[in-house]
Amino acid sequence: MTNIIEIDDLSKQYGSGTTALQGVSMEIAEGEIVALLGPNGAGKTTLISIICGLVVPTGGTVRVGGHDIRTDWRAARRLIGLVPQEIALEPFETVWNTVRFTRGLYGAGPDDAYLEQVLRSLALWDKRAAMTRELSGGMKRRVLIAKALSHQPRVLFLDEPTAGVDVALRREMWQVVEGLRRDGVTIILTTHYLEEAEEMADRIGVINRGELLLMKPKDDLMGEFGRKSLTIELDAPLTAVPKSVADRGLVLSEDGRAIRYDYDTRAERTGIARLLGDLAGEGVTVRDVSTRQSSLEEVFMTLVNEDRKAEDAA
């Protein structure tokens, strides 16, 4: 698969001495959806801003569609659409004129049929004659996406696209993103809603303190860092975990009616069958069992906390 974005050893240090990015390298293939996760101030927005030509890097290279963002910036910029965090629209302009004007800014010729298609896909066609100040917050975010798509970019950056949007509208936005992927648009998003990344992304990158901690396929990340938890419901309450199994990290619930067992999904043997057999040997009767997979949020917190511990140790 062809790479649409290639980043090599990218760094950014501001005049104040703050290092926003250091040694970031990654490749993103055409048609991928990549989620960039990280705490506030991690460097996510700086990375996007550099790729989009809004911030000048201190070092390293970035190529979009084979075009260097510094030496061939016009060609690179034409391939990119950006939906920023902040809602910045001309309040006394109509939705139609706002989107049409943005297309012209990129040097693209008039194509009202395409713009109509974009507005319809975002449920904005009926609002085309409305002034942007009359729209709800969710609708304004859709206009931002329409603006970003107006010149038919091959890469779309979504910087916190659903911040402040209600759950129903957020899910509608996910559907819009999935439709764009089917059209072959490469999408890079930053988000604080980890279920958003879990729902949509093919790969997930975690950034902290300006460094890219990892970039992995979502399923590989969940398999490598995720853990499963087995809950064993008991017929009769226990006052303590039997001594024969006490060394396996079991946690007894406060009411004594359930035992939790955490295990590594990558392990060759989970130890579940042996555990259940040993409990039966102790006369413990099991009523039911259930498992729970770690969420992306738990994986993310594990990675960030490990990075903090490493930094503190250094």
PAZAPA-4460 file (N, C-alpha, C; in steps of 0.05 Angstrom, whole numbers, plus 32768, in hexadecimal, padded with zeros to 4 digits):
% residues 314
    n_x    n_y    n_z   ca_x   ca_y   ca_z    c_x    c_y    c_z   seq   type   mol
   8011   7FE8   8000   8000   8000   8000   8012   8019   8000     1      M     A
   800B   802D   7FEF   801B   8045   7FED   8018   8057   8005     2      T     A
   802E   8062   800E   802D   8075   8024   8026   8091   801A     3      N     A
   8013   809E   8027   800B   80B9   801F   801A   80CD   8030     4      I     A
   8022   80C5   8049   8031   80D7   805A   804A   80C9   8064     5      I     A
   8060   80D6   8063   807A   80CB   806C   8087   80E1   807E     6      E     A
   808C   80DA   8097   8098   80EC   80AA   80B1   80E0   80B5     7      I     A
   80C7   80EF   80B4   80E1   80E4   80BC   80EF   80F7   80D0     8      D     A
   80F3   80EE   80E8   8102   80FC   80FD   80F9   8119   8101     9      D     A
   80DF   811D   8103   80D4   8138   8105   80D7   8143   8121    10      L     A
   80DF   815C   8123   80E2   8169   813D   80D8   8186   813B    11      S     A
   80D0   8190   8152   80C8   81AC   8154   80CE   81B7   8170    12      K     A
   80DF   81CB   8170   80E5   81D9   8189   80DE   81F7   8185    13      Q     A
   80CF   8201   8198   80C7   821D   8197   80DC   822F   81A3    14      Y     A
   80DB   8249   819C   80EE   825C   81A6   80F0   825D   81C4    15      G     A
   80DB   8256   81D2   80DB   8256   81EF   80EB   823F   81FB    16      S     A
   80F4   822D   81E9   8103   8216   81F2   80F2   81FD   81F5    17      G     A
   80D8   8200   81F2   80C6   81E9   81F5   80C9   81D6   81DC    18      T     A
   80CD   81BD   81E2   80CF   81A9   81CD   80B4   819C   81CA    19      T     A
   80A7   81A1   81B3   808C   8196   81AE   808D   817B   81A1    20      A     A
   80A1   8176   8190   80A4   815D   8182   80C2   8156   8182    21      L     A
   80C8   813C   8184   80E4   8134   8181   80E6   8118   8175    22      Q     A
   80F3   8116   815E   80F9   80FD   8151   80E1   80ED   8149    23      G     A
   80CC   80FA   813F   80B3   80EC   8137   80B6   80E2   811A    24      V     A
   80B2   80C8   8117   80B3   80BC   80FC   809B   80A9   80F9    25      S     A
   808D   80AB   80E2   8077   8099   80DD   8070   8099   80BF    26      M     A
   8062   8085   80B6   8058   8083   809B   803A   807D   809D    27      E     A
   802A   808A   808C   800D   8085   808C   8005   807E   806F    28      I     A
   7FF8   8068   806C   7FF0   805E   8052   7FD6   806B   8048    29      A     A
   7FD3   806B   802D   7FBB   8076   8022   7FA2   8066   802B    30      E     A
   7F8D   8075   8032   7F74   8068   803A   7F73   805F   8057    31      G     A
   7F88   8064   8067   7F88   805C   8083   7F79   8071   8094    32      E     A
   7F6F   8067   80AB   7F66   807A   80C0   7F79   8075   80D7    33      I     A
   7F87   808B   80DF   7F9B   808A   80F4   7F92   809D   810A    34      V     A
   7F92   8093   8123   7F8B   80A3   813A   7FA5   80A9   8149    35      A     A
   7FA8   80C3   814F   7FBF   80CC   8160   7FB5   80D3   817C    36      L     A
   7FBE   80C4   818F   7FB6   80C8   81AB   7FCC   80D4   81BC    37      L     A
   7FC5   80E3   81D0   7FD9   80EE   81E2   7FCC   8102   81F4    38      G     A
   7FD8   8106   820C   7FCD   811A   821E   7FD0   8136   8213    39      P     A
   7FC3   814A   8220   7FC6   8166   8218   7FE3   816D   8218    40      N     A
   7FEC   817B   8203   8007   8184   8202   801B   816F   81F8    41      G     A
   8010   8159   81EF   8022   8143   81E7   8030   8148   81CC    42      A     A
   8025   8159   81BB   8031   8160   81A2   8020   8158   818A    43      G     A
   8008   814E   818F   7FF6   8145   8179   7FF0   815C   8165    44      K     A
   7FE6   8173   8170   7FDE   8189   815F   7FF7   8195   8151    45      T     A
   800E   8196   815E   8026   819F   8151   802D   818E   813A    46      T     A
   802B   8174   813D   8031   8162   8127   801F   8167   810F    47      L     A
   8005   8169   8114   7FF2   816E   80FE   7FF8   8189   80F2    48      I     A
   7FFD   819D   8102   8002   81B8   80F7   801B   81B9   80E5    49      S     A
   802F   81A9   80EC   8047   81A8   80DB   8040   819B   80C0    50      I     A
   8032   8185   80C1   802B   8177   80A8   801A   8189   8096    51      I     A
   8009   8198   80A2   7FF7   81AA   8093   8004   81C4   808B    52      C     A
   801D   81C8   8092   802B   81E1   808A   8025   81F9   809B    53      G     A
   801A   81F5   80B3   8013   820C   80C4   8029   8212   80D8    54      L     A
   803B   81FF   80DD   8051   8202   80EF   806A   81F8   80E1    55      V     A
   8080   8207   80E4   809A   81FF   80D7   80A9   81ED   80EB    56      V     A
   80B1   81D5   80E2   80C0   81C3   80F3   80DC   81CC   80F8    57      P     A
   80E8   81C3   810E   8104   81C9   8114   8116   81B6   8104    58      T     A
   810E   819E   8101   811E   818A   80F3   810D   8173   80E8    59      G     A
   8118   8163   80D6   810A   814D   80CB   80FC   8154   80B1    60      G     A
   80EF   8140   80A5   80E1   8143   808C   80C5   8137   808D    61      T     A
   80B4   8144   807D   8098   8139   807A   8092   813A   805C    62      V     A
   8087   8124   8051   807E   8123   8036   8061   811A   8035    63      R     A
   8052   8128   8025   8035   8121   8021   8031   811C   8004    64      V     A
   802A   8103   7FFD   8027   80FB   7FE1   8041   80FE   7FD2    65      G     A
   8057   80FB   7FE0   8072   80FE   7FD4   807D   811A   7FD2    66      G     A
   806D   812E   7FDB   8075   814A   7FDA   807F   8153   7FF6    67      H     A
   8097   815E   7FF6   80A2   8169   800F   8092   8182   8018    68      D     A
   808A   8183   8031   8079   8199   803A   8087   81B3   803B    69      I     A
   80A2   81B3   8039   80B1   81CD   803A   80BA   81D5   801E    70      R     A
   80C4   81C3   800E   80CF   81CA   7FF4   80B9   81C9   7FDE    71      T     A
   80A4   81BA   7FE3   808F   81B7   7FCF   8074   81BA   7FDD    72      D     A
   8071   81D0   7FEC   805B   81D3   7FFF   8040   81D7   7FF1    73      W     A
   8040   81E3   7FDA   8026   81E8   7FCC   8019   81CD   7FC5    74      R     A
   8029   81BB   7FB8   801F   81A1   7FB0   8016   8191   7FC8    75      A     A
   8026   8192   7FDE   8020   8183   7FF6   8006   818D   8002    76      A     A
   8003   81A7   8004   7FEC   81B3   8011   7FD2   81AE   8002    77      R     A
   7FD3   81AB   7FE8   7FBB   81A6   7FD9   7FAF   818A   7FDF    78      R     A
   7FC0   8178   7FE9   7FB7   815D   7FEF   7FAB   815B   800B    79      L     A
   7FAB   8171   801B   7FA4   816F   8037   7F8B   8180   803D    80      I     A
   7F7A   8174   804D   7F63   8183   8059   7F66   8182   8077    81      G     A
   7F60   8198   8085   7F63   8199   80A2   7F4A   81A3   80AF    82      L     A
   7F40   8194   80C2   7F2A   819C   80D3   7F36   81A3   80EF    83      V     A
   7F38   81BD   80F5   7F45   81C4   810F   7F33   81C0   8127    84      P     A
   7F3F   81C2   813E   7F30   81C0   8157   7F1C   81D7   815A    85      Q     A
   7F26   81EF   8155   7F16   8207   8159   7F02   820B   8142    86      E     A
   7EEA   8213   8149   7ED6   821A   8135   7EDA   8237   812D    87      I     A
   7EE4   823B   8115   7EE9   8256   810B   7EDC   8259   80EF    88      A     A
   7EC4   8265   80EF   7EB5   8269   80D7   7EAC   8286   80D5    89      L     A
   7EA9   8290   80BC   7E9E   82AB   80B8   7E80   82AA   80C0    90      E     A
   7E78   82B8   80D5   7E5D   82B5   80DF   7E47   82BF   80CD    91      P     A
   7E4D   82D3   80BB   7E39   82DF   80AA   7E3A   82D5   808D    92      F     A
   7E47   82BD   808A   7E48   82B1   806F   7E38   8297   806F    93      E     A
   7E2D   8291   8058   7E1D   8278   8056   7E30   825F   8055    94      T     A
   7E24   8249   805B   7E33   822F   805A   7E3E   822B   803E    95      V     A
   7E2D   822F   802A   7E35   822A   800E   7E4D   823C   8006    96      W     A
   7E4B   8256   800B   7E61   8268   8004   7E7B   8262   8013    97      N     A
   7E77   825A   802D   7E8F   8253   803D   7E9F   823C   8031    98      T     A
   7E90   8228   8029   7E9E   8210   801E   7EA8   8216   8002    99      V     A
   7E99   8224   7FF2   7EA1   822B   7FD6   7EBA   823D   7FD6   100      R     A
   7EBB   8250   7FE8   7ED2   8262   7FEA   7EEB   8252   7FF2   101      F     A
   7EE9   8240   8004   7F00   8230   800D   7F0B   8220   7FF6   102      T     A
   7EFA   8215   7FE6   7F04   8206   7FCE   7F15   8218   7FBC   103      R     A
   7F0C   8230   7FB9   7F1A   8243   7FA8   7F36   824A   7FB3   104      G     A
   7F38   824B   7FCE   7F51   8251   7FDB   7F67   823D   7FD3   105      L     A
   7F5F   8225   7FCD   7F73   8210   7FC6   7F78   8210   7FA8   106      Y     A
   7F6D   8222   7F9A   7F71   8224   7F7D   7F61   8210   7F6D   107      G     A
   7F4D   8203   7F7A   7F3D   81F0   7F6C   7F26   81FF   7F5D   108      A     A
   7F21   81F6   7F45   7F0C   8203   7F35   7EF0   81FD   7F40   109      G     A
   7EDC   820C   7F38   7EC0   8208   7F41   7EB7   81EC   7F3B   110      P     A
   7EA9   81E0   7F4E   7E9D   81C6   7F4A   7E86   81C3   7F5E   111      D     A
   7E70   81D0   7F57   7E59   81D1   7F69   7E4D   81B6   7F6D   112      D     A
   7E4F   81A4   7F5A   7E44   8189   7F5D   7E53   817A   7F73   113      A     A
   7E6D   817D   7F74   7E7D   8170   7F88   7E77   817B   7FA4   114      Y     A
   7E75   8196   7FA5   7E6F   81A3   7FBF   7E53   819B   7FC9   115      L     A
   7E41   8198   7FB7   7E26   818E   7FBF   7E28   8172   7FCB   116      E     A
   7E38   8162   7FBE   7E3C   8146   7FC8   7E48   8146   7FE5   117      Q     A
   7E5C   8158   7FE9   7E68   815A   8004   7E53   8163   8018   118      V     A
   7E44   8178   8012   7E31   8182   8025   7E1B   816D   802B   119      L     A
   7E13   815E   8017   7DFE   814A   801B   7E09   8133   802D   120      R     A
   7E22   812C   8029   7E2E   8116   8039   7E31   811E   8056   121      S     A
   7E32   8138   805B   7E35   8142   8077   7E1A   814C   8082   122      L     A
   7E04   8146   8074   7DEA   814F   807D   7DE8   816E   807F   123      A     A
   7DF6   817C   806D   7DF6   8199   806D   7DE8   81A6   8056   124      L     A
   7DDE   8195   8043   7DD3   81A1   802B   7DBB   81B3   8031   125      W     A
   7DAB   81AA   8044   7D93   81BA   804B   7D9A   81D4   8059   126      D     A
   7DB3   81D6   8063   7DBD   81EE   8071   7DCE   8200   805F   127      K     A
   7DD0   81FA   8045   7DE3   8208   8034   7DDF   8226   8033   128      R     A
   7DC6   822F   8036   7DC0   824B   8035   7DC1   8259   8050   129      A     A
   7DC5   8249   8065   7DC6   8254   8080   7DE1   8261   8086   130      A     A
   7DE0   8277   8095   7DF9   8283   809E   7E05   8271   80B4   131      M     A
   7E1F   8270   80B5   7E2C   825D   80C7   7E26   8263   80E5   132      T     A
   7E21   827D   80EB   7E1B   8284   8106   7E00   8278   8110   133      R     A
   7DEF   8270   80FD   7DD5   8265   8104   7DD7   8247   810A   134      E     A
   7DEE   823A   8106   7DF1   821D   8109   7DF8   8215   8125   135      L     A
   7DF1   81FC   812C   7DF9   81F1   8146   7E17   81EB   8145   136      S     A
   7E22   81E5   815C   7E3E   81DE   815E   7E45   81C6   814D   137      G     A
   7E34   81B2   814D   7E39   819A   813E   7E39   819F   8120   138      G     A
   7E26   81B0   8117   7E24   81B7   80FB   7E3C   81C8   80F2   139      M     A
   7E45   81D9   8104   7E5D   81E9   80FD   7E75   81D7   80F9   140      K     A
   7E77   81C2   8109   7E8E   81AF   8105   7E8B   81A1   80EA   141      R     A
   7E73   819B   80E2   7E6F   818F   80C8   7E78   81A2   80B1   142      R     A
   7E72   81BC   80B5   7E7B   81D0   80A1   7E99   81D0   80A0   143      V     A
   7EA7   81CE   80B6   7EC4   81CD   80B6   7ECE   81B5   80A6   144      L     A
   7EC1   819E   80A9   7EC8   8187   8099   7EC3   818C   807B   145      I     A
   7EAC   8198   8075   7EA6   819E   8059   7EBB   81B1   804D   146      A     A
   7EC3   81C5   805C   7ED9   81D7   8053   7EF2   81C7   804D   147      K     A
   7EF9   81B5   8060   7F12   81A6   805D   7F11   8193   8045   148      A     A
   7EF8   818A   803D   7EF5   8178   8027   7EF0   8187   800C   149      L     A
   7EED   81A1   800D   7EE3   81B0   7FF6   7EF6   81AD   7FDE   150      S     A
   7F10   81AA   7FE2   7F23   81A9   7FCB   7F2B   818C   7FC5   151      H     A
   7F1C   8178   7FD0   7F20   815C   7FCA   7F3C   8152   7FD3   152      Q     A
   7F43   8156   7FEC   7F5D   814D   7FF6   7F5F   812F   7FF7   153      P     A
   7F78   8125   7FF7   7F7C   8108   7FFA   7F82   8101   8017   154      R     A
   7F88   8115   8028   7F8D   8111   8044   7F7C   8125   8054   155      V     A
   7F6F   811B   8069   7F5E   812C   807A   7F67   8129   8097   156      L     A
   7F6E   8140   80A3   7F75   8141   80BF   7F5D   814B   80CF   157      F     A
   7F57   813C   80E4   7F41   8143   80F6   7F4D   8147   8112   158      L     A
   7F4F   815F   811A   7F5A   8166   8134   7F43   8169   8148   159      D     A
   7F3F   8154   8159   7F29   8154   816C   7F0E   815A   815E   160      E     A
   7F07   8149   814B   7EEF   8150   813A   7ED5   814F   8148   161      P     A
   7ED2   8141   815F   7EB8   813F   816C   7EB9   814B   8188   162      T     A
   7ECC   815D   818D   7ECD   816A   81A7   7EB3   817B   81AA   163      A     A
   7EA6   8177   81C1   7E8D   8186   81C6   7E75   817E   81B7   164      G     A
   7E77   8167   81A9   7E60   815D   819A   7E52   8147   81A9   165      V     A
   7E38   8146   81A9   7E2A   8132   81B8   7E2E   8116   81AC   166      D     A
   7E27   8101   81BC   7E2D   80E6   81B4   7E20   80DE   819A   167      V     A
   7E07   80E6   8195   7DFA   80DE   817C   7E08   80EA   8164   168      A     A
   7E0F   8104   8166   7E1C   8111   8150   7E38   8106   814C   169      L     A
   7E45   80FF   8162   7E60   80F3   8160   7E5F   80DA   814F   170      R     A
   7E4B   80C9   8154   7E49   80B0   8145   7E43   80B6   8127   171      R     A
   7E33   80CA   8122   7E2E   80D2   8106   7E48   80DB   80F9   172      E     A
   7E59   80E9   8108   7E73   80F2   80FD   7E84   80DA   80F7   173      M     A
   7E83   80C5   8107   7E92   80AD   8102   7E8A   80A1   80E7   174      W     A
   7E70   80A1   80E2   7E66   8097   80C9   7E70   80A7   80B1   175      Q     A
   7E71   80C1   80B5   7E7C   80D2   80A0   7E99   80CB   809A   176      V     A
   7EA9   80C7   80AF   7EC5   80C0   80AC   7EC8   80A5   809E   177      V     A
   7EB7   8092   80A5   7EB8   8078   8098   7EB2   807A   807A   178      E     A
   7E9F   808C   8073   7E99   8091   8057   7EB0   809D   8048   179      G     A
   7EBF   80AF   8055   7ED6   80BB   8049   7EEC   80A6   8043   180      L     A
   7EEF   8094   8057   7F02   807F   8053   7EFB   806E   803A   181      R     A
   7EE2   8068   8037   7ED9   8058   8020   7EDF   8067   8006   182      R     A
   7EE0   8081   8007   7EE7   8091   7FEF   7F05   8093   7FEB   183      D     A
   7F15   8087   7FFD   7F32   8086   7FF9   7F40   809C   8007   184      G     A
   7F32   80AD   8018   7F40   80C3   8026   7F4F   80B7   803E   185      V     A
   7F67   80C0   8041   7F77   80B8   8059   7F70   80CB   8070   186      T     A
   7F6B   80C1   8087   7F62   80D1   809D   7F74   80CE   80B6   187      I     A
   7F7D   80E4   80C0   7F8D   80E5   80D9   7F7D   80F5   80ED   188      I     A
   7F77   80EA   8104   7F68   80F9   8117   7F75   80F9   8133   189      L     A
   7F72   810E   8141   7F79   810F   815D   7F5F   8110   816D   190      T     A
   7F5F   8103   8184   7F46   8102   8193   7F4B   80FC   81B0   191      T     A
   7F3A   8107   81C2   7F3B   8100   81DE   7F26   80EA   81E4   192      H     A
   7F14   80E5   81D0   7F00   80CF   81D4   7F0D   80B5   81CA   193      Y     A
   7F17   80A5   81DD   7F25   808D   81D5   7F13   8079   81C7   194      L     A
   7EF9   8079   81CE   7EE7   8067   81C0   7EE5   806E   81A2   195      E     A
   7EEB   8088   819C   7EEB   8091   8180   7F01   8084   8171   196      E     A
   7F19   8083   817D   7F30   8076   8170   7F2B   8058   816E   197      A     A
   7F20   804D   8183   7F1B   8030   8184   7F07   8028   816E   198      E     A
   7EF4   803A   8169   7EDF   8034   8156   7EE9   8037   8139   199      E     A
   7EF9   804B   8133   7EFF   8052   8118   7F1B   804B   810D   200      M     A
   7F2F   804C   811E   7F4A   804D   8114   7F54   8031   810B   201      A     A
   7F65   8031   80F6   7F73   8019   80EE   7F8D   8017   80FF   202      D     A
   7F9A   802D   8102   7FB2   802E   8113   7FB0   8044   8127   203      R     A
   7FBF   8040   813D   7FBF   8054   8153   7FDB   805C   815A   204      I     A
   7FE0   8076   815B   7FFA   8080   8164   7FF6   808E   817F   205      G     A
   8009   8089   8191   8008   8096   81AB   801F   80A9   81AD   206      V     A
   8019   80C3   81B2   802E   80D8   81B5   802E   80E2   81D2   207      I     A
   8046   80E5   81DD   8048   80F0   81F8   8063   80FF   81FA   208      N     A
   8062   8117   8205   807A   8127   8208   8089   812B   81EE   209      R     A
   8079   812E   81D8   8085   8133   81BE   8091   811B   81B0   210      G     A
   808F   8104   81BC   809A   80EC   81AF   8084   80D9   81A7   211      E     A
   8088   80CB   8191   8075   80B6   8188   807C   809C   8197   212      L     A
   806C   8095   81AA   8072   807D   81BA   806E   8063   81AA   213      L     A
   805A   8063   8199   8056   804C   8187   8041   8053   8172   214      L     A
   8041   8043   815D   802D   8045   8148   8027   8028   8140   215      M     A
   800F   801E   8147   8009   8002   8142   7FEC   7FFF   8137   216      K     A
   7FE8   7FE9   8128   7FCC   7FE3   8122   7FBC   7FE0   813C   217      P     A
   7FA3   7FE9   813B   7F93   7FE9   8153   7F91   7FCD   8160   218      K     A
   7F8C   7FB9   8150   7F88   7F9E   815B   7FA2   7F94   8168   219      D     A
   7FB9   7F9A   815B   7FD3   7F92   8166   7FD8   7FA0   8181   220      D     A
   7FD1   7FB9   8182   7FD5   7FC9   819B   7FC4   7FBD   81B1   221      L     A
   7FAB   7FB7   81AC   7F9A   7FAC   81C0   7FA3   7F91   81C9   222      M     A
   7FAE   7F81   81B6   7FB7   7F66   81BD   7FD1   7F67   81CD   223      G     A
   7FE3   7F7A   81C6   7FFD   7F7B   81D3   7FFB   7F87   81EF   224      E     A
   7FEC   7F9D   81F2   7FEB   7FAA   820C   7FD1   7FA5   821B   225      F     A
   7FBD   7F9B   820E   7FA4   7F96   821B   7FA5   7F7D   822D   226      G     A
   7F95   7F7C   8241   7F93   7F65   8252   7F75   7F5E   8254   227      R     A
   7F70   7F45   825A   7F55   7F3D   825F   7F50   7F37   827C   228      K     A
   7F38   7F3B   8284   7F31   7F37   82A0   7F1A   7F22   82A1   229      S     A
   7F1F   7F0D   82B0   7F0B   7EF8   82B3   7EFD   7EFC   82CE   230      L     A
   7EE2   7EFE   82CE   7ED3   7F00   82E6   7EC4   7EE6   82EB   231      T     A
   7ECA   7EDB   8303   7EBE   7EC1   830A   7EA9   7EC6   8320   232      I     A
   7E90   7EC2   8319   7E7B   7EC5   832D   7E77   7EAB   833C   233      E     A
   7E74   7EAE   8357   7E73   7E97   8368   7E57   7E91   8372   234      L     A
   7E51   7E78   8378   7E37   7E70   8383   7E35   7E7A   83A0   235      D     A
   7E4A   7E78   83AF   7E4A   7E80   83CB   7E62   7E93   83D0   236      A     A
   7E5E   7EA7   83E0   7E73   7EBB   83E5   7E8B   7EAE   83F4   237      P     A
   7EA3   7EB9   83EE   7EBB   7EB1   83FC   7EC5   7EC8   840E   238      L     A
   7ED2   7EC1   8423   7EDE   7ED6   8434   7EFA   7EDD   842C   239      T     A
   7F07   7ECA   841D   7F22   7ECE   8413   7F27   7EBC   83FB   240      A     A
   7F3A   7EC3   83EA   7F42   7EB2   83D4   7F50   7E99   83DF   241      V     A
   7F49   7E81   83D6   7F56   7E69   83E0   7F75   7E6A   83DD   242      P     A
   7F83   7E61   83F1   7FA0   7E63   83F2   7FAE   7E56   83DA   243      K     A
   7FA1   7E40   83CF   7FAE   7E32   83B9   7FAF   7E42   839F   244      S     A
   7F9F   7E58   839D   7F9F   7E68   8385   7FA6   7E86   838C   245      V     A
   7FAE   7E8B   83A4   7FB2   7EA6   83AD   7FC9   7EB4   839F   246      A     A
   7FDC   7EA4   8393   7FF3   7EB0   8386   7FEE   7EB8   8369   247      D     A
   7FD5   7EB7   8360   7FD0   7EBC   8343   7FC4   7ED8   833E   248      R     A
   7FC5   7EE9   8352   7FBC   7F04   834E   7F9E   7F07   834E   249      G     A
   7F90   7EF5   835B   7F73   7EF6   835A   7F69   7F0C   836D   250      L     A
   7F53   7F19   8365   7F47   7F2E   8376   7F2A   7F26   837D   251      V     A
   7F25   7F25   8396   7F0A   7F1D   83A0   7EF9   7F37   83A3   252      L     A
   7EE1   7F36   8399   7ECF   7F4D   839B   7EC8   7F52   83B9   253      S     A
   7EBE   7F6A   83BE   7EB8   7F72   83DA   7EA3   7F5F   83E6   254      E     A
   7E8F   7F57   83D7   7E7B   7F45   83E2   7E83   7F28   83E1   255      D     A
   7E9B   7F22   83D7   7EA5   7F06   83D7   7E98   7EF4   83C2   256      G     A
   7E88   7EFF   83B0   7E78   7EEF   839D   7E85   7EED   8382   257      R     A
   7E9C   7EFA   837E   7EA9   7EF9   8364   7EC7   7EFB   8367   258      A     A
   7ED5   7EEE   8355   7EF2   7EEF   8354   7EFA   7EFA   8338   259      I     A
   7F0D   7F0D   8338   7F17   7F18   831F   7F33   7F0D   831A   260      R     A
   7F38   7F05   8301   7F52   7EFA   82F9   7F5B   7F08   82E0   261      Y     A
   7F71   7F17   82E1   7F7C   7F25   82CA   7F91   7F14   82BD   262      D     A
   7F90   7F13   82A2   7FA4   7F02   8295   7FAD   7F0F   827B   263      Y     A
   7FC4   7F07   8271   7FD1   7F13   8259   7FC5   7F04   8241   264      D     A
   7FBB   7F14   822E   7FAF   7F08   8216   7FC4   7EFC   8204   265      T     A
   7FDE   7F03   8208   7FF3   7EF9   81F6   7FFF   7EDF   8201   266      R     A
   7FF8   7ED8   821A   8004   7EC1   8227   7FFC   7EA7   8219   267      A     A
   800E   7E94   8217   8008   7E7A   820A   7FF2   7E6C   821A   268      E     A
   7FF4   7E6E   8234   7FDF   7E61   8245   7FD4   7E77   8257   269      R     A
   7FBA   7E79   8258   7FAD   7E8D   8269   7FAB   7E85   8286   270      T     A
   7FAB   7E6B   828B   7FA8   7E61   82A6   7F8B   7E5F   82B0   271      G     A
   7F78   7E65   829E   7F5C   7E65   82A6   7F52   7E4A   82AD   272      I     A
   7F58   7E36   829C   7F4E   7E1B   82A1   7F59   7E10   82BB   273      A     A
   7F73   7E15   82C0   7F7F   7E0B   82D9   7F73   7E19   82F1   274      R     A
   7F6E   7E33   82EE   7F62   7E42   8305   7F47   7E37   830C   275      L     A
   7F36   7E33   82F7   7F1B   7E29   82FD   7F1C   7E0D   8309   276      L     A
   7F2F   7DFD   8300   7F32   7DE2   830B   7F3A   7DE3   8328   277      G     A
   7F4D   7DF5   832E   7F57   7DF8   834A   7F41   7E02   835D   278      D     A
   7F31   7E15   8353   7F1B   7E1F   8363   7F07   7E09   8369   279      L     A
   7F01   7DF8   8354   7EEF   7DE2   8358   7EFA   7DCF   836D   280      A     A
   7F15   7DCA   836C   7F22   7DB9   837F   7F20   7DC3   839C   281      G     A
   7F1D   7DDD   839F   7F1A   7DEA   83B9   7EFD   7DEA   83C2   282      E     A
   7EEB   7DDF   83B1   7ECF   7DDF   83B8   7EC0   7DF9   83B2   283      G     A
   7ECD   7E0A   83A1   7EC0   7E23   8399   7EAF   7E1E   8381   284      V     A
   7E95   7E24   8383   7E83   7E20   836D   7E80   7E3A   835D   285      T     A
   7E84   7E37   8343   7E83   7E4E   8331   7E67   7E50   8324   286      V     A
   7E5B   7E68   8326   7E41   7E6C   831A   7E43   7E75   82FD   287      R     A
   7E56   7E87   82F7   7E58   7E92   82DC   7E74   7E9E   82D9   288      D     A
   7E7D   7EA1   82C0   7E96   7EAE   82BA   7E92   7EC1   82A3   289      V     A
   7EA1   7ED7   82A3   7E9F   7EEB   828D   7EBB   7EF7   8289   290      S     A
   7EC1   7F01   8271   7EDA   7F0E   826C   7ED6   7F2A   8262   291      T     A
   7EEA   7F3B   8267   7EEA   7F57   825E   7F05   7F5E   8253   292      R     A
   7F05   7F6A   823B   7F1E   7F73   822E   7F25   7F8F   8237   293      Q     A
   7F3F   7F95   823B   7F47   7FB0   8241   7F3E   7FC3   822B   294      S     A
   7F36   7FDB   8233   7F2E   7FEF   821F   7F47   7FFE   8215   295      S     A
   7F43   800C   81FF   7F59   801C   81F4   7F62   8031   8209   296      L     A
   7F4F   803B   8218   7F56   804F   822D   7F6A   8044   8241   297      E     A
   7F65   802B   8249   7F77   801E   825C   7F93   801A   8250   298      E     A
   7F93   8011   8236   7FAD   800D   8228   7FBC   8028   8226   299      V     A
   7FAD   803D   821E   7FB9   8058   821C   7FC5   8061   8236   300      F     A
   7FB6   805E   824C   7FC0   8067   8266   7FD9   8057   826E   301      M     A
   7FD9   803E   8268   7FF1   802D   826E   8009   8037   8260   302      T     A
   8006   803E   8246   801D   8047   8236   8027   8062   8240   303      L     A
   8015   8075   8245   801D   808F   824F   802A   808E   826A   304      V     A
   801E   807E   827C   802A   807B   8297   8045   806E   8296   305      N     A
   8049   805A   8284   8063   804E   8282   8078   8062   8278   306      E     A
   806F   8074   8265   8081   8088   825B   8089   809C   8270   307      D     A
   8075   80A3   8281   807B   80B6   8297   808F   80AA   82AB   308      R     A
   808B   8090   82B1   809D   8083   82C4   80BA   8082   82B9   309      K     A
   80BC   807C   829E   80D6   807B   8291   80E3   8097   8292   310      A     A
   80D3   80AC   828D   80DE   80C7   828E   80E7   80CF   82AA   311      E     A
   80D7   80C7   82BE   80DE   80CE   82DA   80F7   80BF   82E2   312      D     A
   80FA   80A6   82D9   8112   8095   82E0   812B   80A1   82D4   313      A     A
   8128   80AC   82BC   813F   80B8   82AE   8148   80D2   82BB   314      A     A
***
